[in-house]
């Protein structure tokens, strides 16, 4: 069967791989339906690495995956052949100290789709067929739209980020960066009951999307930073901020614009190098600056929210490409003036 693998920066190929012929008792064979191109996939494609994790051997990309059950292992229950499923790309060990403490997203032995963090690399989901343990399959109603289901993984990231705060009910929130994660963060924050959302970016197209999703105010900081500077006066304004751009300057904005004793959740991955945090400002304002990494139970919560239409994500899907056009898809994925989320499908 075919798979979409990166060999080095800008060297993406369709390769032939051997299918798994026999299932273990707890495994599920899933026919690939669709998968979203994530920011880490884009980094692997354009740079051949994500942070310190460099591609050293062919790596099948993809971890925002949904498909259809093709075969069940003898011990699998609760699923049926032909059922659509969302695939959780996390496979924690469930035995390390962090898993036993309920922090499976911090598992020391995590197996995560499409990662060069270890060698041999952990292969991803951009392949015609996947065989995974049942615990990675979340069943969906028959006929459920797989393109919607593939949003479960990035939505789970945002739900986990929200859970890293002390609650957002009736609070004012700043979101810096309105790419796919920033826009999904708007939806996650609204689900948590925020009172007001201000979103910033440098591209009008994505800000228009942010507004359509429920941001109360959008600010193009490239054109006019004065509104943000107004929020920075008087020791800050917002109760919480989600920094989704991975830009050190955006983090500085959050530190200035969040009121004393507010919370900043760093969601975007910062570039390698020095990113000094003004510790004195953290001290003087008694701010909470917290990280967020992947998700754990939020994946099931994300699926439930999508299935029960508690939020609408279909407008974020702006492009669908076949695997044979994967290079074009990865180039389009960085064109923020035209695209938000792109998915890959087999013809």
Order of alpha helices (4+ residues) and beta strands (2+ residues): beta-beta-beta-alpha-beta-beta-beta-beta-beta-beta-alpha-beta-beta-beta-alpha-alpha-beta-alpha-beta-alpha-beta-alpha-beta-alpha-beta-alpha-beta-alpha-beta-alpha-beta
